[in-house]
Amino acid sequence: MLYVSVHIPKTAGTSFASSLKQAFSPNEIQFDYQHERDHALVAAQGVEPLGTHQKWLSLNLPQLAWRYRKDLAQLPKSVQLVHGQFPAQKYHRALTWRKPFYITWVREPFARAVSNYFYWQTFDPDTMPDPLVRTVLSESWDLETYLFHPALRNYQSMFLKGLPWQRIDFIGVTETLTQDLATLSQLIKRPLKPFVQNTGPRPKAAHTYDHLRERFLAYHHRDAQLYQYALQRHTSSIKTNT
Protein backbone atom coordinates (compact mmCIF):
# COMPACT_ATOMS: atom_id res chain seq x y z
CA MET A 1 0.00 0.00 0.00
CA LEU A 2 1.21 3.50 -0.87
CA TYR A 3 -0.74 6.54 0.30
CA VAL A 4 -0.79 9.05 -2.55
CA SER A 5 -1.83 12.54 -1.44
CA VAL A 6 -2.45 14.91 -4.35
CA HIS A 7 -2.10 18.53 -3.27
CA ILE A 8 -4.30 20.66 -5.51
CA PRO A 9 -3.10 24.28 -5.06
CA LYS A 10 -4.93 26.40 -2.47
CA THR A 11 -6.90 23.53 -0.94
CA ALA A 12 -5.15 23.51 2.47
CA GLY A 13 -2.40 21.21 1.19
CA THR A 14 0.28 22.99 3.22
CA SER A 15 -1.76 22.66 6.41
CA PHE A 16 -2.40 19.00 5.60
CA ALA A 17 1.32 18.44 5.09
CA SER A 18 1.90 19.57 8.68
CA SER A 19 -0.69 17.05 9.86
CA LEU A 20 1.07 14.31 7.91
CA LYS A 21 4.44 15.20 9.42
CA GLN A 22 2.95 14.53 12.85
CA ALA A 23 1.48 11.19 11.77
CA PHE A 24 4.34 9.70 9.73
CA SER A 25 8.01 9.38 10.57
CA PRO A 26 10.51 11.13 8.24
CA ASN A 27 11.51 7.88 6.54
CA GLU A 28 7.84 7.01 5.87
CA ILE A 29 6.88 10.19 4.03
CA GLN A 30 8.15 11.85 0.87
CA PHE A 31 7.18 15.30 -0.33
CA ASP A 32 6.97 15.61 -4.10
CA TYR A 33 7.07 19.25 -5.15
CA GLN A 34 8.94 19.01 -8.43
CA HIS A 35 6.29 20.91 -10.39
CA GLU A 36 8.55 23.84 -11.31
CA ARG A 37 11.08 21.38 -12.73
CA ASP A 38 8.26 19.65 -14.63
CA HIS A 39 6.91 22.92 -16.04
CA ALA A 40 10.39 23.78 -17.31
CA LEU A 41 10.70 20.37 -18.97
CA VAL A 42 7.36 20.83 -20.70
CA ALA A 43 8.35 24.30 -21.90
CA ALA A 44 11.67 22.93 -23.19
CA GLN A 45 9.67 20.61 -25.44
CA GLY A 46 8.29 23.63 -27.27
CA VAL A 47 4.95 23.95 -25.47
CA GLU A 48 3.74 27.54 -25.26
CA PRO A 49 3.84 29.03 -21.74
CA LEU A 50 0.05 29.11 -21.40
CA GLY A 51 -0.18 25.41 -22.23
CA THR A 52 2.47 24.10 -19.86
CA HIS A 53 0.19 23.22 -16.94
CA GLN A 54 -2.40 21.51 -19.12
CA LYS A 55 0.31 19.47 -20.84
CA TRP A 56 1.91 18.57 -17.51
CA LEU A 57 -1.39 17.29 -16.11
CA SER A 58 -2.52 15.46 -19.26
CA LEU A 59 0.16 12.81 -19.77
CA ASN A 60 -1.01 9.22 -20.27
CA LEU A 61 0.53 6.28 -18.39
CA PRO A 62 3.34 5.49 -20.88
CA GLN A 63 4.28 9.19 -20.94
CA LEU A 64 4.21 9.36 -17.14
CA ALA A 65 6.36 6.23 -16.90
CA TRP A 66 8.98 7.84 -19.15
CA ARG A 67 8.84 11.33 -17.63
CA TYR A 68 9.07 10.09 -14.04
CA ARG A 69 11.18 6.98 -14.41
CA LYS A 70 13.98 8.40 -12.23
CA ASP A 71 11.60 9.73 -9.56
CA LEU A 72 9.85 6.39 -9.27
CA ALA A 73 13.06 4.34 -9.33
CA GLN A 74 14.48 6.46 -6.48
CA LEU A 75 11.37 6.16 -4.27
CA PRO A 76 12.63 4.52 -1.05
CA LYS A 77 10.88 1.31 -0.07
CA SER A 78 10.41 2.73 3.43
CA VAL A 79 8.11 5.47 2.09
CA GLN A 80 4.48 4.83 3.00
CA LEU A 81 3.04 8.15 1.82
CA VAL A 82 3.80 10.65 -0.95
CA HIS A 83 2.35 14.16 -0.73
CA GLY A 84 2.77 16.98 -3.22
CA GLN A 85 1.74 18.62 -6.47
CA PHE A 86 1.82 16.12 -9.32
CA PRO A 87 -0.57 14.40 -11.74
CA ALA A 88 -2.50 11.83 -9.69
CA GLN A 89 -1.56 8.97 -12.01
CA LYS A 90 2.16 9.53 -11.46
CA TYR A 91 1.96 6.93 -8.68
CA HIS A 92 -0.36 4.53 -10.50
CA ARG A 93 0.09 0.92 -9.41
CA ALA A 94 1.36 0.00 -12.89
CA LEU A 95 4.28 2.39 -12.35
CA THR A 96 5.08 1.74 -8.66
CA TRP A 97 3.99 -1.91 -8.29
CA ARG A 98 2.20 -0.83 -5.11
CA LYS A 99 -1.52 -0.39 -4.60
CA PRO A 100 -2.22 3.34 -4.20
CA PHE A 101 -4.59 4.74 -1.59
CA TYR A 102 -5.54 8.07 -3.13
CA ILE A 103 -6.09 11.13 -0.95
CA THR A 104 -6.97 14.64 -2.06
CA TRP A 105 -8.72 17.78 -0.87
CA VAL A 106 -10.94 20.05 -2.91
CA ARG A 107 -12.25 23.54 -2.26
CA GLU A 108 -15.23 25.55 -3.44
CA PRO A 109 -13.96 26.28 -6.98
CA PHE A 110 -14.54 30.03 -7.12
CA ALA A 111 -12.93 30.66 -3.72
CA ARG A 112 -9.98 28.44 -4.66
CA ALA A 113 -9.38 30.24 -7.96
CA VAL A 114 -9.60 33.74 -6.44
CA SER A 115 -7.23 32.69 -3.65
CA ASN A 116 -4.78 31.26 -6.16
CA TYR A 117 -4.85 34.43 -8.25
CA PHE A 118 -3.88 36.65 -5.32
CA TYR A 119 -1.29 34.11 -4.19
CA TRP A 120 0.38 34.30 -7.60
CA GLN A 121 0.41 38.10 -7.31
CA THR A 122 2.93 37.79 -4.46
CA PHE A 123 5.62 36.46 -6.84
CA ASP A 124 8.18 38.41 -8.85
CA PRO A 125 7.81 37.69 -12.60
CA ASP A 126 11.54 38.26 -13.12
CA THR A 127 12.45 35.35 -10.85
CA MET A 128 9.41 33.09 -11.40
CA PRO A 129 10.50 29.84 -13.16
CA ASP A 130 6.93 28.70 -13.96
CA PRO A 131 6.16 29.84 -17.54
CA LEU A 132 2.40 30.14 -17.01
CA VAL A 133 2.65 32.08 -13.74
CA ARG A 134 5.35 34.30 -15.24
CA THR A 135 3.05 35.11 -18.18
CA VAL A 136 0.11 35.94 -15.91
CA LEU A 137 2.31 38.34 -13.94
CA SER A 138 4.30 39.91 -16.76
CA GLU A 139 1.13 40.58 -18.77
CA SER A 140 -0.62 41.95 -15.66
CA TRP A 141 -3.74 39.83 -16.00
CA ASP A 142 -6.66 41.16 -14.02
CA LEU A 143 -8.74 38.76 -11.97
CA GLU A 144 -11.47 38.34 -14.58
CA THR A 145 -8.97 37.45 -17.31
CA TYR A 146 -7.44 34.87 -15.01
CA LEU A 147 -10.78 33.37 -13.95
CA PHE A 148 -12.00 32.81 -17.50
CA HIS A 149 -8.83 31.95 -19.36
CA PRO A 150 -8.92 28.59 -21.22
CA ALA A 151 -5.44 27.69 -19.91
CA LEU A 152 -6.88 27.47 -16.38
CA ARG A 153 -10.29 25.98 -17.11
CA ASN A 154 -11.26 23.24 -14.64
CA TYR A 155 -7.81 23.52 -13.10
CA GLN A 156 -8.76 21.74 -9.87
CA SER A 157 -9.99 18.58 -11.58
CA MET A 158 -7.04 18.50 -14.02
CA PHE A 159 -4.85 17.14 -11.23
CA LEU A 160 -7.06 14.04 -11.12
CA LYS A 161 -7.22 13.48 -14.87
CA GLY A 162 -7.39 9.80 -15.75
CA LEU A 163 -8.41 8.84 -12.22
CA PRO A 164 -12.14 8.10 -11.81
CA TRP A 165 -13.43 10.01 -8.82
CA GLN A 166 -14.92 6.89 -7.27
CA ARG A 167 -11.39 5.46 -7.21
CA ILE A 168 -10.25 8.21 -4.85
CA ASP A 169 -10.16 6.53 -1.45
CA PHE A 170 -10.54 9.81 0.45
CA ILE A 171 -11.63 13.15 -0.91
CA GLY A 172 -11.82 15.88 1.72
CA VAL A 173 -13.45 19.30 1.62
CA THR A 174 -11.33 22.26 2.68
CA GLU A 175 -14.29 24.05 4.22
CA THR A 176 -14.86 21.12 6.62
CA LEU A 177 -11.18 20.30 7.11
CA THR A 178 -11.22 19.45 10.82
CA GLN A 179 -14.17 17.08 10.53
CA ASP A 180 -12.86 15.40 7.39
CA LEU A 181 -9.40 15.09 8.89
CA ALA A 182 -10.93 13.05 11.72
CA THR A 183 -12.59 10.78 9.15
CA LEU A 184 -9.30 10.26 7.32
CA SER A 185 -7.53 9.56 10.59
CA GLN A 186 -9.93 6.67 11.18
CA LEU A 187 -9.40 5.36 7.65
CA ILE A 188 -5.61 5.27 7.76
CA LYS A 189 -5.38 4.62 11.50
CA ARG A 190 -2.98 7.49 12.11
CA PRO A 191 -3.55 10.52 14.37
CA LEU A 192 -4.01 13.65 12.27
CA LYS A 193 -3.84 16.97 14.12
CA PRO A 194 -5.39 19.98 12.30
CA PHE A 195 -3.19 22.93 11.33
CA VAL A 196 -3.98 26.22 9.57
CA GLN A 197 -1.12 27.53 7.42
CA ASN A 198 -0.50 29.45 4.17
CA THR A 199 -3.98 30.99 4.05
CA GLY A 200 -2.89 33.43 1.35
CA PRO A 201 -2.71 37.24 1.22
CA ARG A 202 -6.49 37.75 0.83
CA PRO A 203 -8.29 34.69 2.24
CA LYS A 204 -11.77 36.23 2.02
CA ALA A 205 -11.38 37.99 -1.33
CA ALA A 206 -13.92 35.76 -3.09
CA HIS A 207 -16.80 37.57 -1.37
CA THR A 208 -15.69 40.84 -2.97
CA TYR A 209 -16.07 39.37 -6.44
CA ASP A 210 -19.18 37.32 -5.85
CA HIS A 211 -20.85 38.80 -8.94
CA LEU A 212 -18.49 36.61 -11.03
CA ARG A 213 -19.22 33.37 -9.17
CA GLU A 214 -22.19 32.05 -11.18
CA ARG A 215 -20.51 32.62 -14.54
CA PHE A 216 -17.30 31.10 -13.19
CA LEU A 217 -19.02 27.91 -12.01
CA ALA A 218 -20.75 27.52 -15.37
CA TYR A 219 -17.45 27.91 -17.23
CA HIS A 220 -15.57 25.59 -14.87
CA HIS A 221 -18.39 23.04 -14.80
CA ARG A 222 -16.07 20.05 -14.24
CA ASP A 223 -14.61 21.62 -11.10
CA ALA A 224 -18.13 22.45 -9.91
CA GLN A 225 -19.14 18.80 -10.39
CA LEU A 226 -16.05 17.60 -8.54
CA TYR A 227 -16.82 19.83 -5.59
CA GLN A 228 -20.44 18.66 -5.42
CA TYR A 229 -19.24 15.06 -5.58
CA ALA A 230 -16.87 15.71 -2.66
CA LEU A 231 -19.70 17.28 -0.65
CA GLN A 232 -21.84 14.21 -1.25
CA ARG A 233 -19.02 11.97 -0.08
CA HIS A 234 -18.63 14.19 3.00
CA THR A 235 -22.33 13.91 3.82
CA SER A 236 -22.28 10.15 3.35
CA SER A 237 -19.30 9.76 5.70
CA ILE A 238 -21.12 11.76 8.40
CA LYS A 239 -24.18 9.51 8.14
CA THR A 240 -21.98 6.42 8.28
CA ASN A 241 -20.21 7.63 11.44
CA THR A 242 -23.39 8.65 13.32
C-alpha positions, 0 to 999 in steps of 0.5 A: 500500500502506498498513500498518494496525497495529491495537493491541488493548489490552495486547498489547504495542502500545506496545512495538511502536510503539517498534519502528515508530518505529525502522523508519519516518521521522516523515513515514511513520508516523501514530499513531491514538489517538483512541479517547477522542474516539470513545467520547465521540462514541458516548456523545453519541449516547445509547449507555449507558456500558457499550455504548460500546466495543461500538458503537464497534467494530461500525460497518459501512463506510458508518458508518465512512466517515461517522464518520471522513471527516475523519480519512481526508481528512487522512491525509497521502499520505506516510504508509505506516503507521498504528498505533493503537487503532481498528476495523480496517475504519477503513482499509479500501481502500474508504475510503482507496483504498489496499490495506491490509496488516493487522498486529495482535498478540494475547495469551493472552486470560485474561492480556490481560484480567487485565492490562487490568483492573489497568491500568484500576485505575491511572486516576482515575474523576473524570478518566477520559473513557472512559464504560465505564472510568469506570463500571468504576472508579466502581462498583468492579467486582471482577476477576470482574465485569469478566472476565464482563461482557457489555460486554467479551465477546470484547473482543480480537476485537471490534477485528477485526470485519468483517475475516476473520482470513485477510485479516490479513497478519500476526498476531503473538503477544505471548508470542513477540514477538521471534521474530514481530517478526523474521518481520514484519521480513522481510515488510515489509522494514524492521528491527524492533528489539524493545522492552519497555514499558508492561508494566502494574502487575501483569504476572504477575497472571493466575497468581494467578487461574488458577482463573477461566481455564477458565470465562473461555475458555469465555465468551470463546470467540471470543477463544480461537479467535482466539488459537489461530488466531494460534498456528497461523499462528505455527507455520506461519511457523516451519516456512516459515522453517526 
